[in-house]
Amino acid sequence: MKTEIVDVSPTRKELKIAIEAAEVRAEYDRISDRYAKQAVVPGFRKGHAPRSVVRTRFKNEIRSEVVQQLVPQAIHDAITQNDLDVIGEPDIHLDNDAGLEKLGDQPLTLHAHVEVMPEVTLGQYKGLEAVRRVRPVTDEHIEELVEHLRESSASLQPVEDRGAELGDTVTIDIQGRYIAPPEDEDINVEDVDVVLGGDGIVPEFNDHLAGTREGEVKTFTVKYPEDFSSKGLAGKEIEYTATIMAVRRQELPELDDEWVKSLGEEEIATLEALRARVRENLTEQSKHESEQGVRSSVMDKLIAAHEFEVPEVLVEQQTNRMVESMVRDMMRRGMDPRNQELNWDGLRGMVRDRAVNDLRGSFLLERIADAEGIDATDDEIETELASIAEGTRQPVEQVRAALTKQGGERSIADRLRHRKTLDLIVANATVSEAEWSDEPELDEAPEETGASETEATNEGETPHS
């Protein structure tokens, strides 16, 4: 067998293979003789038909078996002899029709494209520069969170002595008829809560629902602008009929110790204690965010310092996994991934870019872990299993069984190995301290995720907002 390797790219190789005529002939004879011993051919006793007759009668079957026997083995041998770290299945093409028509008279030639793992040459991974910025915890932030807790404790009380006012929640059953352009199906939605004057409420809903009482019916028209946030409503004119089912006002609890006690935290019994706990939590969160920012920055610098091609088959697999995760997340939040307004091509392109960077980072961490002799110990794996079990509220053995079935313990070991490797890189980085800024750095693009893009695409889906 003769083999030639063509470098199509750093991660894609072409194998040009010629299987010698003598090898083809030997396999052709072996398979033909087996057919001759087993075949039933009219005019001959079983097992006594001449080889030439059998080859004519079972031409396609014999040729197919010869190819199935010789080609995979030839590709395997070529990969082994050239020490290629192949990913996925080879893309195989037979080249010479004559070699197939007259098996054994001439070599059988073929070529196969294979993808291989990239060769990662380590450059600098120690002494990378990063900036640590810690978000300050202010009294304003604390009061905002306390007020948010207070609002979450608020109750909605029926309004009976007046009409609806700004800030009230008006619950309506609403029917909508498209005026321009006309649509086949009208809008028909029950129990829609409209907070008068709330963010995103179109002015017509505020104007026509203000002053209403339970049981009233209001009919009004809304002409949506061409750039309205919901593409399904943009540029359309709709006549709405709203039946007022309820008018309620928000009642906030008094900001005092009694309200704090109602939250059910035994160790927090006063308003000052609540503020202290909020400050403590915000401070811890701020420190965690700053450390994650350093790790993310160091990882970005590491990837930027090592340019190499990533195998396309792995990019596709990673992209598919990330898109599937995005779809599951959308469904958990009650969003329909089949929504035609979603730009899936654009989302997939964004996700694909992230997949390439994720894979580059993974390859680099693996390579550095090898260079530094970093691995995950059995005790560390057990600790991680216990942490997963606690987070998912499952017994450790149940988690272990599920992960083992999926090859997951190896995955946990790899994840720990990567984490320890990044710890080493961060520990050896040059990290400077800087004041917090709400503005992103010029060399830092805001993180984009499929989920955030999906949320932005779906804002404003209700007719009133």
Helices and strands as residue ranges (DSSP letters): E 2-9, E 12-19, H 21-38, H 51-57, H 59-81, E 86-94, H 97-101, E 108-116, E 129-133, H 139-152, E 155-158, E 169-180, E 187-195, H 203-209, E 217-223, E 237-251, H 257-262, H 271-304, H 312-332, H 344-372, H 378-392, H 396-405, H 408-427, E 430-434, H 450-458
